Amino acid sequence: MTRVKPVAIALLVAIVAGGIGIALGTRGHKAAPAATPAQADAHAFAPTVPNAGPPPEPVPDGMVWIPGGEFSMGAADPLGQDANAVGMQATEDSRPIHRVRVGGFWMDRTEVTNRQFAAFVEATGYVTVAERTPAAEEFPGAPPENLVAGSVVFSPPDHAVPLDTHFRWWSYVPGANWRHPVGPQSNIDGREDYPVVHVAFEDAEAFAKWAGKRLPTEAEWEFAARGGLAGRLYPWGNEFVADGRFMANTHQGHFPNEDTCADAHGGVAPVAQYPPNAYGLHDVAGNVWEWTRDWYRADYYGTLASAGVATDPAGPESSYDPGEPGVAKRVHRGGSFLCTEQYCSRYMVGTRGKGEPSTGTNHLGIRLVKDAS
């Protein structure tokens, strides 16, 4: 596949920041005093109807059975505010809420770890996109000094900054890749059970093929993340902090310069540090974003809704993001450790992210599925 990996730092960061839902938002949930049209979306959620029958045998190692069934897909705005402003609300691309039917499948209990990815690399000799030096013929006219392998890393300033541009907290770091998550001086020693990061879409597909699995569709991902709950804000319910306990790895404190680590983790956490959802899946909110196989279109849900109940939707045939019309993107799901009360709501279970396929970051990883025999 042709890499669209930009060589200019500014251009690369712009594509990444615009593409992967680094917009962050209010985490606290306060009920609005009266219903609004956006809040009325919540009434569009009908009960989830799981498929009947026991899980097939045998159980693949490290995976849980997702029964599939019919459910309401999408996200409602709990506050009734501007759907694309910062704060705790969904975005317009998460609407309209629509009915979807998916078949049963196995899904990784956790995000793919460094240990698992290292086994793949050792067995195959695979080199990730972030580890490859961009070729001069890919970028005619680019200065040789700009043709350096690397990836995009969250680089918080040491002081408060306006939240008006992503350039203030993202940097292209030469030498950053899955082995060196924050740059060439870092490594993954002792971090074998952390999610692998800096994986581009083709890296994710290569690993999936080797593992005998595949990336989930966006519909499969959301059905699994909801855990059978219909219309809840989070995979566990409607309260972000449940009974005084943090349920996901996100950002606390002043974004982007301070993380108080109130949830016990600063940055990426090892997998399975928080309670699983009802299907046994850990970290389907927060920690790292996860690739899905679907192309991203902002208007795709309208297409699905017009068809009635969509059966096993596989995403649109092509990508279109009105914010960056010339950049093809794939859907990301789940939010990351950068979700914060100032600037992101993508840990809400029905909301969507997006990213340019050749771009990885240190808050983007993988979770795979396997078809039932």
C-alpha positions in Angstrom: 0.0 0.0 0.0 1.2 3.5 -0.8 2.3 5.4 2.3 0.8 8.9 2.7 3.2 9.5 5.6 4.0 13.2 5.5 7.5 14.4 5.8 6.9 17.9 7.1 6.2 17.7 10.8 3.4 20.2 10.7 1.6 18.4 7.9 2.0 15.0 9.6 0.7 16.3 12.9 -2.2 18.1 11.2 -3.3 14.8 9.5 -3.0 12.9 12.8 -4.6 15.4 15.0 -7.5 16.0 12.5 -7.9 12.3 11.9 -7.9 10.4 15.2 -10.3 12.2 17.4 -7.7 14.0 19.5 -10.4 16.5 20.3 -11.0 15.9 24.0 -14.2 17.0 26.3 -16.1 17.3 29.5 -16.2 14.0 31.4 -18.7 14.9 34.1 -22.3 14.1 33.4 -25.0 16.6 34.6 -28.6 16.1 33.5 -30.1 19.0 31.5 -33.2 20.6 33.2 -35.4 19.8 30.2 -35.4 17.6 27.2 -34.1 18.9 24.0 -34.2 17.6 20.4 -30.7 16.1 20.8 -31.6 14.5 24.1 -34.6 13.0 22.4 -32.2 10.9 20.5 -31.9 8.8 23.7 -35.4 7.5 23.1 -34.3 6.1 19.8 -32.4 3.3 21.6 -34.3 0.1 21.7 -33.3 -3.0 23.7 -30.4 -5.1 22.5 -31.6 -8.5 21.4 -28.6 -11.0 21.6 -28.5 -14.1 19.5 -29.4 -17.2 21.4 -27.3 -20.3 21.9 -24.1 -21.3 23.7 -20.6 -20.2 22.5 -19.0 -22.5 20.0 -16.0 -24.7 21.1 -13.1 -24.5 21.5 -12.5 -21.1 23.1 -9.6 -19.3 21.4 -6.9 -18.3 23.9 -7.3 -14.8 25.2 -10.7 -14.2 23.5 -14.3 -13.9 24.7 -17.5 -14.8 22.9 -19.6 -12.0 21.5 -23.0 -13.4 20.7 -24.1 -10.8 18.2 -27.7 -9.8 17.7 -29.7 -6.7 17.0 -29.0 -3.4 18.7 -29.3 0.3 18.4 -26.0 1.8 17.2 -24.9 5.4 17.6 -24.7 8.0 20.4 -27.1 10.4 21.9 -26.1 13.8 23.3 -26.8 13.8 27.1 -26.6 17.6 27.4 -28.4 18.7 24.3 -25.6 21.1 23.3 -23.9 21.8 20.0 -23.1 18.3 18.8 -19.7 19.2 17.6 -18.5 21.5 20.3 -16.2 20.5 23.2 -17.9 19.0 26.2 -19.8 15.8 27.0 -21.7 15.1 23.9 -21.7 12.9 20.8 -20.9 14.3 17.4 -23.1 14.5 14.4 -21.2 11.6 12.7 -22.5 9.3 15.5 -26.1 9.9 14.4 -28.8 9.0 13.5 -29.2 6.1 15.9 -30.1 3.1 13.8 -30.7 -0.6 14.2 -28.0 -3.1 13.2 -27.8 -6.9 13.3 -24.4 -8.6 13.6 -23.5 -12.3 13.8 -21.6 -13.8 16.7 -17.7 -13.7 16.8 -14.8 -14.1 19.1 -13.0 -10.9 20.3 -9.7 -10.3 22.1 -10.3 -9.8 25.8 -7.7 -7.0 25.8 -5.9 -4.8 23.4 -3.0 -6.5 21.6 0.1 -6.2 23.8 3.7 -5.6 23.1 4.4 -9.2 24.0 2.0 -10.5 21.4 3.3 -8.1 18.7 6.9 -8.9 19.5 6.2 -12.6 18.9 4.8 -11.7 15.5 7.8 -9.6 14.6 10.2 -12.3 15.8 8.4 -14.9 13.7 8.1 -12.9 10.5 10.7 -10.2 10.6 8.0 -7.6 9.9 9.0 -3.9 9.9 6.2 -1.4 10.8 5.5 1.7 8.8 6.9 3.9 11.6 10.2 2.0 11.3 10.6 2.4 7.5 12.6 5.3 6.2 10.4 7.3 3.7 11.8 6.9 0.2 12.8 10.0 -1.8 10.6 8.9 -4.8 7.6 8.9 -2.5 8.2 12.6 -1.7 9.8 14.4 -4.6 11.6 17.5 -3.6 11.7 16.7 0.1 15.0 17.6 1.8 17.0 14.4 2.6 17.1 15.4 6.3 13.3 15.2 6.4 13.2 11.6 5.2 13.5 10.1 8.6 11.6 7.2 10.1 9.5 8.1 13.1 6.0 8.6 14.4 3.7 11.0 16.3 4.0 11.3 20.1 1.9 13.2 22.7 4.3 15.9 23.9 2.7 17.9 26.7 4.0 21.4 27.3 5.2 22.2 30.9 2.6 25.0 31.2 -1.0 25.8 30.4 -1.7 26.6 26.8 -4.8 27.5 24.8 -6.6 24.6 23.4 -6.9 26.1 20.0 -4.5 23.9 18.0 -3.3 20.3 18.3 0.2 21.5 17.3 0.7 22.5 21.0 0.8 18.9 22.3 1.7 16.6 19.4 5.2 16.2 17.8 6.7 14.1 15.1 9.5 12.3 16.8 12.2 10.6 14.7 12.9 7.1 16.0 9.5 6.7 17.7 7.8 3.4 16.9 6.3 0.4 18.7 9.7 -0.5 20.2 10.4 3.0 21.3 6.9 4.5 22.2 8.0 8.0 23.1 11.2 8.2 21.1 14.6 6.5 20.6 15.6 6.8 24.2 12.6 4.8 25.4 11.9 1.1 25.1 9.3 -1.5 26.1 11.4 -3.4 28.7 9.0 -4.2 31.5 6.1 -3.0 29.4 5.3 -6.4 27.7 1.7 -6.2 28.9 1.1 -2.7 27.7 -0.9 -2.2 24.4 1.3 -2.1 21.3 1.1 1.4 19.8 2.4 3.3 16.7 0.7 0.7 14.5 -0.5 1.8 11.2 -3.5 0.2 9.5 -1.4 -2.1 7.3 0.6 -3.1 10.4 -2.6 -4.1 12.2 -3.8 -6.1 9.1 -0.4 -7.9 8.9 -0.5 -8.9 12.5 -4.1 -10.0 12.2 -3.3 -12.3 9.2 -0.5 -13.9 11.1 -2.6 -14.4 14.2 -5.5 -16.0 12.1 -7.8 -13.2 13.1 -9.1 -9.9 11.5 -9.9 -6.4 12.5 -13.5 -5.9 13.6 -16.1 -3.9 11.7 -17.2 -0.7 13.4 -20.6 -2.3 14.0 -19.1 -5.4 15.6 -16.9 -3.2 17.8 -19.8 -1.2 19.1 -22.0 -4.2 19.7 -19.2 -5.8 21.7 -18.3 -2.6 23.6 -21.9 -2.1 24.7 -21.9 -5.5 26.4 -25.6 -5.9 25.9 -26.5 -2.5 27.4 -28.8 -0.3 25.2 -28.2 3.5 25.0 -25.8 3.8 27.9 -23.1 6.5 27.8 -20.3 4.1 28.7 -19.7 0.4 28.4 -20.6 0.0 32.1 -23.5 2.4 32.5 -24.2 6.2 32.7 -21.9 7.3 35.5 -18.3 7.9 34.5 -16.9 7.1 38.0 -18.9 4.1 39.3 -19.3 3.9 43.1 -16.2 6.0 43.5 -14.1 3.9 41.2 -12.5 4.9 37.9 -13.6 2.6 35.1 -11.2 3.6 32.3 -7.7 5.1 31.8 -8.2 8.7 30.8 -6.6 12.1 31.6 -7.3 13.9 34.8 -6.1 17.4 35.7 -5.5 20.3 33.4 -5.1 19.3 29.7 -2.5 19.0 28.2 0.1 20.0 30.7 -0.9 18.2 33.8 -2.1 14.6 34.5 -2.9 14.1 38.2 -3.1 10.3 37.6 -6.2 10.1 39.8 -7.1 6.9 37.9 -3.7 5.5 39.0 -2.1 5.7 35.6 -0.3 8.5 33.7 -0.3 7.8 29.9 -0.8 4.3 28.6 -1.6 1.7 31.2 -1.1 -2.1 31.1 -4.1 -3.9 29.7 -6.9 -5.1 32.0 -6.3 -2.6 34.8 -10.0 -1.7 35.0 -13.2 -3.8 35.2 -14.4 -5.5 32.1 -17.8 -4.9 30.5 -20.5 -7.5 30.6 -19.0 -9.5 27.8 -15.6 -9.6 29.5 -13.8 -7.0 27.4 -11.3 -4.6 29.1 -10.4 -1.1 28.0 -13.1 -0.6 25.4 -13.1 3.0 26.7 -9.8 4.8 27.2 -6.2 3.5 27.3 -5.6 3.5 23.5 -7.7 4.0 20.4 -8.4 0.8 18.4 -8.4 0.4 14.6 -11.5 -1.0 12.9 -11.6 -2.2 9.3 -14.3 0.4 8.1 -13.6 3.4 5.9 -14.8 6.6 7.6 -17.6 8.6 6.2 -19.3 11.3 8.3 -22.6 10.7 6.7 -22.5 6.8 6.8 -25.0 6.4 9.6 -27.7 8.2 7.6 -27.2 5.7 4.8 -27.6 2.8 7.2 -30.6 4.3 8.9 -32.5 4.7 5.6 -32.1 0.9 4.9 -34.0 -0.2 8.1 -32.1 -2.9 10.0 -28.6 -3.2 8.6 -27.2 -6.7 8.6 -23.4 -7.1 9.2 -22.6 -3.7 7.7 -19.0 -3.6 6.5 -18.6 0.2 6.2 -18.8 2.4 3.1 -16.9 1.7 -0.1 -14.8 4.8 0.3 -13.9 7.5 2.8 -15.0 11.1 3.1 -14.2 13.4 5.9 -15.7 16.9 5.2 -13.0 18.4 7.5 -10.2 17.0 5.3 -11.8 16.0 2.0 -8.6 14.8 0.4 -7.5 12.5 3.2 -8.9 8.9 3.2 -9.4 7.6 6.8 -10.4 4.5 8.7 -12.6 4.4 11.8 -11.0 4.4 15.3 -13.0 3.4 18.4 -12.8 3.6 22.1 -10.9 6.8 23.0 -7.6 6.9 24.8 -5.6 8.0 27.9 -5.9 11.5 26.5 -9.7 11.8 26.9 -10.2 14.6 29.4 -12.9 16.7 31.0 -11.7 19.7 29.0 -11.7 18.5 25.5 -13.0 15.0 24.5 -16.0 12.7 24.7 -14.8 9.8 22.6 -14.8 7.4 25.5 -18.6 7.5 25.1 -19.4 4.1 23.7 -21.3 5.2 20.6 -18.9 8.0 19.5 -16.4 7.7 16.6 -12.8 8.5 15.8 -10.9 8.4 12.5 -7.4 8.2 11.2 -5.3 8.3 8.1 -4.3 4.6 7.5 -0.5 5.0 7.3 -0.3 7.0 10.5 0.2 5.6 14.0 0.6 7.4 17.3 1.4 6.5 20.9 -2.3 6.3 21.8 -3.5 4.0 19.0 -3.5 0.2 19.1 -5.3 -2.9 18.0 -8.0 -5.4 19.2 -8.9 -8.3 16.9 -11.8 -10.6 16.3 -12.1 -14.2 15.0 -15.1 -15.6 13.1 -16.9 -18.5 14.6 -16.2 -21.8 12.8 
